[in-house]
Amino acid sequence: MKTHTLCNRMLAVLVLGATGIAGTASAQTFLHFTCTGGAQFEAALFPDTRAAFLQLDGKSLQLPKRLAASGSRYSKGGITLRIKGRDARLRRGGKTVACKAD
């Protein structure tokens, strides 16, 4: 089993338990992103929640959904994730990197 598949499953368990929707898990999306510079992270997106759940740098983050002209944008605490199709841009620490879903 690929490492990111195992990470997706672990992230799903964490997210479902944290959000209390384990019994009502609807069509969710789990994505593994690889970014320029070697950064990697997992993202879980649920249609019933207006947030993205990330596993980034060993931390679990919940980024609320924000208004976006195109695609989806999630942001909180100086971290912004923009997703359009399988491409994403992750901004943190004043720097933006391009990412691609595997």
SEFIZA-3560 file (N, C-alpha, C; in Angstrom, 3 decimals):
REM SEFIZA-3560
<numar><xx>0.849</xx><yy>-1.172</yy><zz>0.000</zz><atom>N</atom></numar>
<numar><xx>0.000</xx><yy>0.000</yy><zz>0.000</zz><atom>CA</atom></numar>
<numar><xx>0.899</xx><yy>1.241</yy><zz>0.000</zz><atom>C</atom></numar>
<numar><xx>0.582</xx><yy>2.192</yy><zz>-0.852</zz><atom>N</atom></numar>
<numar><xx>1.376</xx><yy>3.408</yy><zz>-0.924</zz><atom>CA</atom></numar>
<numar><xx>1.265</xx><yy>4.176</yy><zz>0.385</zz><atom>C</atom></numar>
<numar><xx>2.351</xx><yy>4.886</yy><zz>0.725</zz><atom>N</atom></numar>
<numar><xx>2.387</xx><yy>5.644</yy><zz>1.967</zz><atom>CA</atom></numar>
<numar><xx>1.283</xx><yy>6.681</yy><zz>2.012</zz><atom>C</atom></numar>
<numar><xx>1.044</xx><yy>7.411</yy><zz>0.897</zz><atom>N</atom></numar>
<numar><xx>0.025</xx><yy>8.457</yy><zz>0.956</zz><atom>CA</atom></numar>
<numar><xx>-1.384</xx><yy>7.871</yy><zz>1.062</zz><atom>C</atom></numar>
<numar><xx>-1.593</xx><yy>6.641</yy><zz>0.602</zz><atom>N</atom></numar>
<numar><xx>-2.892</xx><yy>5.994</yy><zz>0.780</zz><atom>CA</atom></numar>
<numar><xx>-3.125</xx><yy>5.709</yy><zz>2.255</zz><atom>C</atom></numar>
<numar><xx>-2.102</xx><yy>5.228</yy><zz>2.942</zz><atom>N</atom></numar>
<numar><xx>-2.198</xx><yy>4.981</yy><zz>4.369</zz><atom>CA</atom></numar>
<numar><xx>-2.416</xx><yy>6.294</yy><zz>5.109</zz><atom>C</atom></numar>
<numar><xx>-1.714</xx><yy>7.338</yy><zz>4.717</zz><atom>N</atom></numar>
<numar><xx>-1.899</xx><yy>8.652</yy><zz>5.336</zz><atom>CA</atom></numar>
<numar><xx>-3.320</xx><yy>9.158</yy><zz>5.118</zz><atom>C</atom></numar>
<numar><xx>-3.869</xx><yy>8.938</yy><zz>3.920</zz><atom>N</atom></numar>
<numar><xx>-5.253</xx><yy>9.349</yy><zz>3.647</zz><atom>CA</atom></numar>
<numar><xx>-6.216</xx><yy>8.656</yy><zz>4.596</zz><atom>C</atom></numar>
<numar><xx>-6.012</xx><yy>7.382</yy><zz>4.824</zz><atom>N</atom></numar>
<numar><xx>-6.904</xx><yy>6.639</yy><zz>5.713</zz><atom>CA</atom></numar>
<numar><xx>-6.781</xx><yy>7.138</yy><zz>7.148</zz><atom>C</atom></numar>
<numar><xx>-5.535</xx><yy>7.402</yy><zz>7.585</zz><atom>N</atom></numar>
<numar><xx>-5.347</xx><yy>7.912</yy><zz>8.940</zz><atom>CA</atom></numar>
<numar><xx>-5.961</xx><yy>9.298</yy><zz>9.070</zz><atom>C</atom></numar>
<numar><xx>-5.808</xx><yy>10.140</yy><zz>8.059</zz><atom>N</atom></numar>
<numar><xx>-6.390</xx><yy>11.473</yy><zz>8.073</zz><atom>CA</atom></numar>
<numar><xx>-7.911</xx><yy>11.383</yy><zz>8.123</zz><atom>C</atom></numar>
<numar><xx>-8.489</xx><yy>10.446</yy><zz>7.382</zz><atom>N</atom></numar>
<numar><xx>-9.945</xx><yy>10.283</yy><zz>7.383</zz><atom>CA</atom></numar>
<numar><xx>-10.447</xx><yy>9.930</yy><zz>8.769</zz><atom>C</atom></numar>
<numar><xx>-9.751</xx><yy>9.035</yy><zz>9.458</zz><atom>N</atom></numar>
<numar><xx>-10.163</xx><yy>8.652</yy><zz>10.811</zz><atom>CA</atom></numar>
<numar><xx>-10.073</xx><yy>9.850</yy><zz>11.741</zz><atom>C</atom></numar>
<numar><xx>-8.979</xx><yy>10.613</yy><zz>11.656</zz><atom>N</atom></numar>
<numar><xx>-8.821</xx><yy>11.800</yy><zz>12.499</zz><atom>CA</atom></numar>
<numar><xx>-9.894</xx><yy>12.830</yy><zz>12.213</zz><atom>C</atom></numar>
<numar><xx>-10.143</xx><yy>13.098</yy><zz>10.944</zz><atom>N</atom></numar>
<numar><xx>-11.124</xx><yy>14.118</yy><zz>10.564</zz><atom>CA</atom></numar>
<numar><xx>-12.524</xx><yy>13.695</yy><zz>10.954</zz><atom>C</atom></numar>
<numar><xx>-12.888</xx><yy>12.468</yy><zz>10.664</zz><atom>N</atom></numar>
<numar><xx>-14.230</xx><yy>12.001</yy><zz>10.982</zz><atom>CA</atom></numar>
<numar><xx>-14.483</xx><yy>12.031</yy><zz>12.482</zz><atom>C</atom></numar>
<numar><xx>-13.487</xx><yy>11.638</yy><zz>13.251</zz><atom>N</atom></numar>
<numar><xx>-13.645</xx><yy>11.680</yy><zz>14.698</zz><atom>CA</atom></numar>
<numar><xx>-13.722</xx><yy>13.107</yy><zz>15.212</zz><atom>C</atom></numar>
<numar><xx>-12.910</xx><yy>13.987</yy><zz>14.653</zz><atom>N</atom></numar>
<numar><xx>-12.869</xx><yy>15.375</yy><zz>15.112</zz><atom>CA</atom></numar>
<numar><xx>-14.118</xx><yy>16.148</yy><zz>14.739</zz><atom>C</atom></numar>
<numar><xx>-14.717</xx><yy>15.824</yy><zz>13.607</zz><atom>N</atom></numar>
<numar><xx>-15.874</xx><yy>16.587</yy><zz>13.158</zz><atom>CA</atom></numar>
<numar><xx>-17.192</xx><yy>15.967</yy><zz>13.587</zz><atom>C</atom></numar>
<numar><xx>-17.138</xx><yy>14.755</yy><zz>14.099</zz><atom>N</atom></numar>
<numar><xx>-18.361</xx><yy>14.121</yy><zz>14.569</zz><atom>CA</atom></numar>
<numar><xx>-19.294</xx><yy>13.688</yy><zz>13.460</zz><atom>C</atom></numar>
<numar><xx>-18.766</xx><yy>13.482</yy><zz>12.251</zz><atom>N</atom></numar>
<numar><xx>-19.632</xx><yy>13.088</yy><zz>11.147</zz><atom>CA</atom></numar>
<numar><xx>-19.338</xx><yy>11.665</yy><zz>10.676</zz><atom>C</atom></numar>
<numar><xx>-18.792</xx><yy>10.865</yy><zz>11.556</zz><atom>N</atom></numar>
<numar><xx>-18.427</xx><yy>9.506</yy><zz>11.167</zz><atom>CA</atom></numar>
<numar><xx>-19.618</xx><yy>8.736</yy><zz>10.617</zz><atom>C</atom></numar>
<numar><xx>-20.796</xx><yy>8.964</yy><zz>11.146</zz><atom>N</atom></numar>
<numar><xx>-21.969</xx><yy>8.239</yy><zz>10.688</zz><atom>CA</atom></numar>
<numar><xx>-22.562</xx><yy>8.812</yy><zz>9.421</zz><atom>C</atom></numar>
<numar><xx>-22.186</xx><yy>10.029</yy><zz>9.036</zz><atom>N</atom></numar>
<numar><xx>-22.780</xx><yy>10.670</yy><zz>7.873</zz><atom>CA</atom></numar>
<numar><xx>-21.732</xx><yy>11.062</yy><zz>6.841</zz><atom>C</atom></numar>
<numar><xx>-20.696</xx><yy>10.284</yy><zz>6.728</zz><atom>N</atom></numar>
<numar><xx>-19.626</xx><yy>10.601</yy><zz>5.781</zz><atom>CA</atom></numar>
<numar><xx>-20.179</xx><yy>10.534</yy><zz>4.364</zz><atom>C</atom></numar>
<numar><xx>-20.355</xx><yy>11.693</yy><zz>3.755</zz><atom>N</atom></numar>
<numar><xx>-20.854</xx><yy>11.740</yy><zz>2.390</zz><atom>CA</atom></numar>
<numar><xx>-19.665</xx><yy>11.738</yy><zz>1.437</zz><atom>C</atom></numar>
<numar><xx>-19.901</xx><yy>12.023</yy><zz>0.194</zz><atom>N</atom></numar>
<numar><xx>-18.846</xx><yy>11.963</yy><zz>-0.820</zz><atom>CA</atom></numar>
<numar><xx>-17.722</xx><yy>12.924</yy><zz>-0.463</zz><atom>C</atom></numar>
<numar><xx>-16.657</xx><yy>12.391</yy><zz>0.048</zz><atom>N</atom></numar>
<numar><xx>-15.522</xx><yy>13.197</yy><zz>0.441</zz><atom>CA</atom></numar>
<numar><xx>-14.386</xx><yy>13.020</yy><zz>-0.551</zz><atom>C</atom></numar>
<numar><xx>-13.452</xx><yy>13.950</yy><zz>-0.508</zz><atom>N</atom></numar>
<numar><xx>-12.290</xx><yy>13.889</yy><zz>-1.378</zz><atom>CA</atom></numar>
<numar><xx>-11.042</xx><yy>13.935</yy><zz>-0.506</zz><atom>C</atom></numar>
<numar><xx>-10.159</xx><yy>12.971</yy><zz>-0.707</zz><atom>N</atom></numar>
<numar><xx>-8.876</xx><yy>12.954</yy><zz>-0.025</zz><atom>CA</atom></numar>
<numar><xx>-7.801</xx><yy>13.134</yy><zz>-1.087</zz><atom>C</atom></numar>
<numar><xx>-6.923</xx><yy>14.094</yy><zz>-0.883</zz><atom>N</atom></numar>
<numar><xx>-5.883</xx><yy>14.384</yy><zz>-1.861</zz><atom>CA</atom></numar>
<numar><xx>-4.514</xx><yy>14.420</yy><zz>-1.203</zz><atom>C</atom></numar>
<numar><xx>-3.535</xx><yy>13.899</yy><zz>-1.903</zz><atom>N</atom></numar>
<numar><xx>-2.140</xx><yy>13.995</yy><zz>-1.484</zz><atom>CA</atom></numar>
<numar><xx>-1.474</xx><yy>14.959</yy><zz>-2.453</zz><atom>C</atom></numar>
<numar><xx>-0.895</xx><yy>16.033</yy><zz>-1.934</zz><atom>N</atom></numar>
<numar><xx>-0.243</xx><yy>17.032</yy><zz>-2.770</zz><atom>CA</atom></numar>
<numar><xx>1.268</xx><yy>16.978</yy><zz>-2.605</zz><atom>C</atom></numar>
<numar><xx>1.967</xx><yy>17.136</yy><zz>-3.714</zz><atom>N</atom></numar>
<numar><xx>3.409</xx><yy>17.298</yy><zz>-3.719</zz><atom>CA</atom></numar>
<numar><xx>3.691</xx><yy>18.670</yy><zz>-4.316</zz><atom>C</atom></numar>
<numar><xx>4.517</xx><yy>19.442</yy><zz>-3.614</zz><atom>N</atom></numar>
<numar><xx>4.771</xx><yy>20.831</yy><zz>-4.014</zz><atom>CA</atom></numar>
<numar><xx>6.211</xx><yy>21.019</yy><zz>-4.467</zz><atom>C</atom></numar>
<numar><xx>6.428</xx><yy>22.118</yy><zz>-5.188</zz><atom>N</atom></numar>
<numar><xx>7.789</xx><yy>22.473</yy><zz>-5.562</zz><atom>CA</atom></numar>
<numar><xx>8.586</xx><yy>22.670</yy><zz>-4.284</zz><atom>C</atom></numar>
<numar><xx>9.836</xx><yy>22.282</yy><zz>-4.310</zz><atom>N</atom></numar>
<numar><xx>10.661</xx><yy>22.385</yy><zz>-3.115</zz><atom>CA</atom></numar>
<numar><xx>10.550</xx><yy>21.165</yy><zz>-2.213</zz><atom>C</atom></numar>
<numar><xx>9.698</xx><yy>20.198</yy><zz>-2.584</zz><atom>N</atom></numar>
<numar><xx>9.620</xx><yy>18.944</yy><zz>-1.845</zz><atom>CA</atom></numar>
<numar><xx>8.564</xx><yy>18.858</yy><zz>-0.763</zz><atom>C</atom></numar>
<numar><xx>7.851</xx><yy>19.936</yy><zz>-0.477</zz><atom>N</atom></numar>
<numar><xx>6.797</xx><yy>19.871</yy><zz>0.549</zz><atom>CA</atom></numar>
<numar><xx>5.685</xx><yy>18.934</yy><zz>0.091</zz><atom>C</atom></numar>
<numar><xx>5.067</xx><yy>18.251</yy><zz>1.052</zz><atom>N</atom></numar>
<numar><xx>3.945</xx><yy>17.360</yy><zz>0.779</zz><atom>CA</atom></numar>
<numar><xx>2.913</xx><yy>17.544</yy><zz>1.874</zz><atom>C</atom></numar>
<numar><xx>1.649</xx><yy>17.361</yy><zz>1.527</zz><atom>N</atom></numar>
<numar><xx>0.604</xx><yy>17.406</yy><zz>2.530</zz><atom>CA</atom></numar>
<numar><xx>-0.621</xx><yy>16.660</yy><zz>2.040</zz><atom>C</atom></numar>
<numar><xx>-1.480</xx><yy>16.320</yy><zz>3.000</zz><atom>N</atom></numar>
<numar><xx>-2.735</xx><yy>15.630</yy><zz>2.726</zz><atom>CA</atom></numar>
<numar><xx>-3.864</xx><yy>16.626</yy><zz>2.948</zz><atom>C</atom></numar>
<numar><xx>-4.921</xx><yy>16.519</yy><zz>2.159</zz><atom>N</atom></numar>
<numar><xx>-6.094</xx><yy>17.367</yy><zz>2.336</zz><atom>CA</atom></numar>
<numar><xx>-7.351</xx><yy>16.508</yy><zz>2.247</zz><atom>C</atom></numar>
<numar><xx>-8.288</xx><yy>16.774</yy><zz>3.136</zz><atom>N</atom></numar>
<numar><xx>-9.603</xx><yy>16.107</yy><zz>3.115</zz><atom>CA</atom></numar>
<numar><xx>-10.643</xx><yy>17.193</yy><zz>2.916</zz><atom>C</atom></numar>
<numar><xx>-11.503</xx><yy>16.997</yy><zz>1.911</zz><atom>N</atom></numar>
<numar><xx>-12.553</xx><yy>17.965</yy><zz>1.597</zz><atom>CA</atom></numar>
<numar><xx>-13.896</xx><yy>17.259</yy><zz>1.681</zz><atom>C</atom></numar>
<numar><xx>-14.815</xx><yy>17.842</yy><zz>2.430</zz><atom>N</atom></numar>
<numar><xx>-16.146</xx><yy>17.289</yy><zz>2.608</zz><atom>CA</atom></numar>
<numar><xx>-17.161</xx><yy>18.297</yy><zz>2.106</zz><atom>C</atom></numar>
<numar><xx>-18.143</xx><yy>17.878</yy><zz>1.294</zz><atom>N</atom></numar>
<numar><xx>-19.117</xx><yy>18.824</yy><zz>0.757</zz><atom>CA</atom></numar>
<numar><xx>-20.007</xx><yy>19.449</yy><zz>1.830</zz><atom>C</atom></numar>
<numar><xx>-20.205</xx><yy>18.753</yy><zz>2.951</zz><atom>N</atom></numar>
<numar><xx>-21.092</xx><yy>19.267</yy><zz>4.000</zz><atom>CA</atom></numar>
<numar><xx>-20.401</xx><yy>20.231</yy><zz>4.965</zz><atom>C</atom></numar>
<numar><xx>-19.082</xx><yy>20.297</yy><zz>4.905</zz><atom>N</atom></numar>
<numar><xx>-18.349</xx><yy>21.222</yy><zz>5.768</zz><atom>CA</atom></numar>
<numar><xx>-17.707</xx><yy>22.276</yy><zz>4.893</zz><atom>C</atom></numar>
<numar><xx>-17.656</xx><yy>23.454</yy><zz>5.379</zz><atom>N</atom></numar>
<numar><xx>-17.060</xx><yy>24.552</yy><zz>4.616</zz><atom>CA</atom></numar>
<numar><xx>-15.625</xx><yy>24.757</yy><zz>5.073</zz><atom>C</atom></numar>
<numar><xx>-14.840</xx><yy>23.654</yy><zz>4.998</zz><atom>N</atom></numar>
<numar><xx>-13.451</xx><yy>23.713</yy><zz>5.434</zz><atom>CA</atom></numar>
<numar><xx>-12.639</xx><yy>22.626</yy><zz>4.749</zz><atom>C</atom></numar>
<numar><xx>-11.337</xx><yy>22.846</yy><zz>4.711</zz><atom>N</atom></numar>
<numar><xx>-10.401</xx><yy>21.821</yy><zz>4.266</zz><atom>CA</atom></numar>
<numar><xx>-9.633</xx><yy>21.367</yy><zz>5.506</zz><atom>C</atom></numar>
<numar><xx>-9.457</xx><yy>20.070</yy><zz>5.639</zz><atom>N</atom></numar>
<numar><xx>-8.709</xx><yy>19.511</yy><zz>6.755</zz><atom>CA</atom></numar>
<numar><xx>-7.363</xx><yy>19.061</yy><zz>6.209</zz><atom>C</atom></numar>
<numar><xx>-6.283</xx><yy>19.643</yy><zz>6.736</zz><atom>N</atom></numar>
<numar><xx>-4.953</xx><yy>19.362</yy><zz>6.229</zz><atom>CA</atom></numar>
<numar><xx>-4.098</xx><yy>18.658</yy><zz>7.262</zz><atom>C</atom></numar>
<numar><xx>-3.207</xx><yy>17.820</yy><zz>6.776</zz><atom>N</atom></numar>
<numar><xx>-2.135</xx><yy>17.244</yy><zz>7.568</zz><atom>CA</atom></numar>
<numar><xx>-0.870</xx><yy>17.827</yy><zz>6.960</zz><atom>C</atom></numar>
<numar><xx>-0.285</xx><yy>18.806</yy><zz>7.640</zz><atom>N</atom></numar>
<numar><xx>0.826</xx><yy>19.589</yy><zz>7.099</zz><atom>CA</atom></numar>
<numar><xx>1.893</xx><yy>19.753</yy><zz>8.165</zz><atom>C</atom></numar>
<numar><xx>3.106</xx><yy>19.385</yy><zz>7.844</zz><atom>N</atom></numar>
<numar><xx>4.233</xx><yy>19.495</yy><zz>8.784</zz><atom>CA</atom></numar>
<numar><xx>3.944</xx><yy>18.798</yy><zz>10.109</zz><atom>C</atom></numar>
<numar><xx>3.270</xx><yy>17.650</yy><zz>10.055</zz><atom>N</atom></numar>
<numar><xx>2.978</xx><yy>16.891</yy><zz>11.255</zz><atom>CA</atom></numar>
<numar><xx>1.855</xx><yy>17.458</yy><zz>12.107</zz><atom>C</atom></numar>
<numar><xx>1.149</xx><yy>18.452</yy><zz>11.590</zz><atom>N</atom></numar>
<numar><xx>0.053</xx><yy>19.072</yy><zz>12.336</zz><atom>CA</atom></numar>
<numar><xx>-1.259</xx><yy>18.913</yy><zz>11.574</zz><atom>C</atom></numar>
<numar><xx>-2.345</xx><yy>18.789</yy><zz>12.315</zz><atom>N</atom></numar>
<numar><xx>-3.672</xx><yy>18.763</yy><zz>11.713</zz><atom>CA</atom></numar>
<numar><xx>-4.228</xx><yy>20.173</yy><zz>11.738</zz><atom>C</atom></numar>
<numar><xx>-4.680</xx><yy>20.658</yy><zz>10.587</zz><atom>N</atom></numar>
<numar><xx>-5.209</xx><yy>22.009</yy><zz>10.470</zz><atom>CA</atom></numar>
<numar><xx>-6.595</xx><yy>21.983</yy><zz>9.848</zz><atom>C</atom></numar>
<numar><xx>-7.431</xx><yy>22.890</yy><zz>10.274</zz><atom>N</atom></numar>
<numar><xx>-8.731</xx><yy>23.083</yy><zz>9.649</zz><atom>CA</atom></numar>
<numar><xx>-8.746</xx><yy>24.499</yy><zz>9.103</zz><atom>C</atom></numar>
<numar><xx>-8.849</xx><yy>24.603</yy><zz>7.769</zz><atom>N</atom></numar>
<numar><xx>-8.878</xx><yy>25.905</yy><zz>7.114</zz><atom>CA</atom></numar>
<numar><xx>-10.287</xx><yy>26.173</yy><zz>6.604</zz><atom>C</atom></numar>
<numar><xx>-10.951</xx><yy>27.207</yy><zz>7.117</zz><atom>N</atom></numar>
<numar><xx>-12.293</xx><yy>27.536</yy><zz>6.638</zz><atom>CA</atom></numar>
<numar><xx>-12.290</xx><yy>27.950</yy><zz>5.164</zz><atom>C</atom></numar>
<numar><xx>-13.375</xx><yy>27.629</yy><zz>4.477</zz><atom>N</atom></numar>
<numar><xx>-13.518</xx><yy>27.989</yy><zz>3.067</zz><atom>CA</atom></numar>
<numar><xx>-13.776</xx><yy>29.489</yy><zz>2.968</zz><atom>C</atom></numar>
<numar><xx>-13.133</xx><yy>30.122</yy><zz>1.990</zz><atom>N</atom></numar>
<numar><xx>-13.277</xx><yy>31.558</yy><zz>1.755</zz><atom>CA</atom></numar>
<numar><xx>-13.803</xx><yy>31.772</yy><zz>0.342</zz><atom>C</atom></numar>
<numar><xx>-14.255</xx><yy>32.974</yy><zz>0.075</zz><atom>N</atom></numar>
<numar><xx>-14.747</xx><yy>33.338</yy><zz>-1.247</zz><atom>CA</atom></numar>
<numar><xx>-13.605</xx><yy>33.267</yy><zz>-2.257</zz><atom>C</atom></numar>
<numar><xx>-13.865</xx><yy>32.674</yy><zz>-3.414</zz><atom>N</atom></numar>
<numar><xx>-12.856</xx><yy>32.560</yy><zz>-4.469</zz><atom>CA</atom></numar>
<numar><xx>-13.517</xx><yy>32.843</yy><zz>-5.812</zz><atom>C</atom></numar>
<numar><xx>-12.816</xx><yy>33.570</yy><zz>-6.670</zz><atom>N</atom></numar>
<numar><xx>-13.343</xx><yy>33.867</yy><zz>-8.004</zz><atom>CA</atom></numar>
<numar><xx>-13.352</xx><yy>32.614</yy><zz>-8.874</zz><atom>C</atom></numar>
<numar><xx>-12.397</xx><yy>31.724</yy><zz>-8.626</zz><atom>N</atom></numar>
<numar><xx>-12.269</xx><yy>30.515</yy><zz>-9.422</zz><atom>CA</atom></numar>
<numar><xx>-11.672</xx><yy>29.423</yy><zz>-8.537</zz><atom>C</atom></numar>
<numar><xx>-12.179</xx><yy>28.225</yy><zz>-8.630</zz><atom>N</atom></numar>
<numar><xx>-11.670</xx><yy>27.134</yy><zz>-7.803</zz><atom>CA</atom></numar>
<numar><xx>-12.131</xx><yy>27.287</yy><zz>-6.372</zz><atom>C</atom></numar>
<numar><xx>-11.334</xx><yy>26.779</yy><zz>-5.430</zz><atom>N</atom></numar>
<numar><xx>-11.657</xx><yy>26.851</yy><zz>-4.005</zz><atom>CA</atom></numar>
<numar><xx>-10.495</xx><yy>27.480</yy><zz>-3.255</zz><atom>C</atom></numar>
<numar><xx>-10.834</xx><yy>28.233</yy><zz>-2.203</zz><atom>N</atom></numar>
<numar><xx>-9.808</xx><yy>28.873</yy><zz>-1.376</zz><atom>CA</atom></numar>
<numar><xx>-10.151</xx><yy>28.629</yy><zz>0.083</zz><atom>C</atom></numar>
<numar><xx>-9.136</xx><yy>28.226</yy><zz>0.847</zz><atom>N</atom></numar>
<numar><xx>-9.270</xx><yy>27.959</yy><zz>2.268</zz><atom>CA</atom></numar>
<numar><xx>-8.153</xx><yy>28.722</yy><zz>2.969</zz><atom>C</atom></numar>
<numar><xx>-8.462</xx><yy>29.365</yy><zz>4.105</zz><atom>N</atom></numar>
<numar><xx>-7.448</xx><yy>30.196</yy><zz>4.736</zz><atom>CA</atom></numar>
<numar><xx>-7.686</xx><yy>30.366</yy><zz>6.225</zz><atom>C</atom></numar>
<numar><xx>-6.570</xx><yy>30.369</yy><zz>6.976</zz><atom>N</atom></numar>
<numar><xx>-6.621</xx><yy>30.651</yy><zz>8.412</zz><atom>CA</atom></numar>
<numar><xx>-5.197</xx><yy>30.776</yy><zz>8.943</zz><atom>C</atom></numar>
<numar><xx>-4.987</xx><yy>31.739</yy><zz>9.825</zz><atom>N</atom></numar>
<numar><xx>-3.712</xx><yy>31.842</yy><zz>10.533</zz><atom>CA</atom></numar>
<numar><xx>-2.490</xx><yy>31.966</yy><zz>9.654</zz><atom>C</atom></numar>
<numar><xx>-2.589</xx><yy>32.694</yy><zz>8.562</zz><atom>N</atom></numar>
<numar><xx>-1.429</xx><yy>32.890</yy><zz>7.698</zz><atom>CA</atom></numar>
<numar><xx>-1.170</xx><yy>31.773</yy><zz>6.702</zz><atom>C</atom></numar>
<numar><xx>-2.062</xx><yy>30.785</yy><zz>6.645</zz><atom>N</atom></numar>
<numar><xx>-1.937</xx><yy>29.689</yy><zz>5.678</zz><atom>CA</atom></numar>
<numar><xx>-3.131</xx><yy>29.764</yy><zz>4.738</zz><atom>C</atom></numar>
<numar><xx>-2.848</xx><yy>29.772</yy><zz>3.434</zz><atom>N</atom></numar>
<numar><xx>-3.903</xx><yy>29.799</yy><zz>2.426</zz><atom>CA</atom></numar>
<numar><xx>-3.665</xx><yy>28.674</yy><zz>1.430</zz><atom>C</atom></numar>
<numar><xx>-4.721</xx><yy>27.940</yy><zz>1.150</zz><atom>N</atom></numar>
<numar><xx>-4.680</xx><yy>26.874</yy><zz>0.155</zz><atom>CA</atom></numar>
<numar><xx>-5.692</xx><yy>27.210</yy><zz>-0.920</zz><atom>C</atom></numar>
<numar><xx>-5.230</xx><yy>27.286</yy><zz>-2.169</zz><atom>N</atom></numar>
<numar><xx>-6.104</xx><yy>27.504</yy><zz>-3.318</zz><atom>CA</atom></numar>
<numar><xx>-6.042</xx><yy>26.244</yy><zz>-4.175</zz><atom>C</atom></numar>
<numar><xx>-7.214</xx><yy>25.704</yy><zz>-4.504</zz><atom>N</atom></numar>
<numar><xx>-7.277</xx><yy>24.479</yy><zz>-5.296</zz><atom>CA</atom></numar>
<numar><xx>-8.121</xx><yy>24.731</yy><zz>-6.532</zz><atom>C</atom></numar>
<numar><xx>-7.597</xx><yy>24.312</yy><zz>-7.672</zz><atom>N</atom></numar>
<numar><xx>-8.343</xx><yy>24.365</yy><zz>-8.928</zz><atom>CA</atom></numar>
<numar><xx>-7.998</xx><yy>23.095</yy><zz>-9.691</zz><atom>C</atom></numar>
<numar><xx>-8.971</xx><yy>22.203</yy><zz>-9.761</zz><atom>N</atom></numar>
<numar><xx>-8.710</xx><yy>20.904</yy><zz>-10.381</zz><atom>CA</atom></numar>
<numar><xx>-7.721</xx><yy>20.125</yy><zz>-9.530</zz><atom>C</atom></numar>
<numar><xx>-6.642</xx><yy>19.643</yy><zz>-10.134</zz><atom>N</atom></numar>
<numar><xx>-5.612</xx><yy>18.899</yy><zz>-9.403</zz><atom>CA</atom></numar>
<numar><xx>-4.412</xx><yy>19.777</yy><zz>-9.064</zz><atom>C</atom></numar>
<numar><xx>-4.515</xx><yy>21.059</yy><zz>-9.386</zz><atom>N</atom></numar>
<numar><xx>-3.447</xx><yy>22.008</yy><zz>-9.073</zz><atom>CA</atom></numar>
<numar><xx>-3.802</xx><yy>22.802</yy><zz>-7.828</zz><atom>C</atom></numar>
<numar><xx>-2.788</xx><yy>23.180</yy><zz>-7.077</zz><atom>N</atom></numar>
<numar><xx>-3.016</xx><yy>23.969</yy><zz>-5.873</zz><atom>CA</atom></numar>
<numar><xx>-1.848</xx><yy>24.922</yy><zz>-5.658</zz><atom>C</atom></numar>
<numar><xx>-2.108</xx><yy>25.925</yy><zz>-4.865</zz><atom>N</atom></numar>
<numar><xx>-1.077</xx><yy>26.855</yy><zz>-4.412</zz><atom>CA</atom></numar>
<numar><xx>-1.204</xx><yy>26.938</yy><zz>-2.901</zz><atom>C</atom></numar>
<numar><xx>-0.092</xx><yy>26.730</yy><zz>-2.216</zz><atom>N</atom></numar>
<numar><xx>-0.051</xx><yy>26.782</yy><zz>-0.767</zz><atom>CA</atom></numar>
<numar><xx>0.787</xx><yy>27.982</yy><zz>-0.357</zz><atom>C</atom></numar>
<numar><xx>0.170</xx><yy>28.895</yy><zz>0.410</zz><atom>N</atom></numar>
<numar><xx>0.879</xx><yy>30.078</yy><zz>0.880</zz><atom>CA</atom></numar>
<numar><xx>1.013</xx><yy>29.995</yy><zz>2.400</zz><atom>C</atom></numar>
<numar><xx>2.236</xx><yy>30.095</yy><zz>2.858</zz><atom>N</atom></numar>
<numar><xx>2.516</xx><yy>30.121</yy><zz>4.298</zz><atom>CA</atom></numar>
<numar><xx>3.865</xx><yy>30.790</yy><zz>4.519</zz><atom>C</atom></numar>
<numar><xx>3.958</xx><yy>31.499</yy><zz>5.607</zz><atom>N</atom></numar>
<numar><xx>5.210</xx><yy>32.205</yy><zz>5.891</zz><atom>CA</atom></numar>
<numar><xx>5.576</xx><yy>33.221</yy><zz>4.828</zz><atom>C</atom></numar>
<numar><xx>4.568</xx><yy>33.777</yy><zz>4.155</zz><atom>N</atom></numar>
<numar><xx>4.828</xx><yy>34.782</yy><zz>3.124</zz><atom>CA</atom></numar>
<numar><xx>5.315</xx><yy>34.218</yy><zz>1.799</zz><atom>C</atom></numar>
<numar><xx>5.397</xx><yy>32.905</yy><zz>1.670</zz><atom>N</atom></numar>
<numar><xx>5.862</xx><yy>32.279</yy><zz>0.433</zz><atom>CA</atom></numar>
<numar><xx>4.779</xx><yy>31.378</yy><zz>-0.139</zz><atom>C</atom></numar>
<numar><xx>4.677</xx><yy>31.362</yy><zz>-1.457</zz><atom>N</atom></numar>
<numar><xx>3.700</xx><yy>30.532</yy><zz>-2.161</zz><atom>CA</atom></numar>
<numar><xx>4.433</xx><yy>29.473</yy><zz>-2.978</zz><atom>C</atom></numar>
<numar><xx>3.953</xx><yy>28.229</yy><zz>-2.886</zz><atom>N</atom></numar>
<numar><xx>4.506</xx><yy>27.154</yy><zz>-3.698</zz><atom>CA</atom></numar>
<numar><xx>3.388</xx><yy>26.517</yy><zz>-4.514</zz><atom>C</atom></numar>
<numar><xx>3.743</xx><yy>26.058</yy><zz>-5.698</zz><atom>N</atom></numar>
<numar><xx>2.810</xx><yy>25.344</yy><zz>-6.561</zz><atom>CA</atom></numar>
<numar><xx>2.794</xx><yy>23.883</yy><zz>-6.167</zz><atom>C</atom></numar>
<numar><xx>1.609</xx><yy>23.287</yy><zz>-6.150</zz><atom>N</atom></numar>
<numar><xx>1.440</xx><yy>21.894</yy><zz>-5.731</zz><atom>CA</atom></numar>
<numar><xx>0.564</xx><yy>21.163</yy><zz>-6.753</zz><atom>C</atom></numar>
<numar><xx>0.711</xx><yy>19.846</yy><zz>-6.776</zz><atom>N</atom></numar>
<numar><xx>-0.053</xx><yy>19.011</yy><zz>-7.692</zz><atom>CA</atom></numar>
<numar><xx>-0.542</xx><yy>17.794</yy><zz>-6.905</zz><atom>C</atom></numar>
<numar><xx>-1.813</xx><yy>17.458</yy><zz>-7.095</zz><atom>N</atom></numar>
<numar><xx>-2.370</xx><yy>16.261</yy><zz>-6.470</zz><atom>CA</atom></numar>
<numar><xx>-1.822</xx><yy>15.034</yy><zz>-7.190</zz><atom>C</atom></numar>
<numar><xx>-1.408</xx><yy>14.046</yy><zz>-6.419</zz><atom>N</atom></numar>
<numar><xx>-0.872</xx><yy>12.789</yy><zz>-6.988</zz><atom>CA</atom></numar>
<numar><xx>-2.013</xx><yy>11.905</yy><zz>-7.426</zz><atom>C</atom></numar>
//
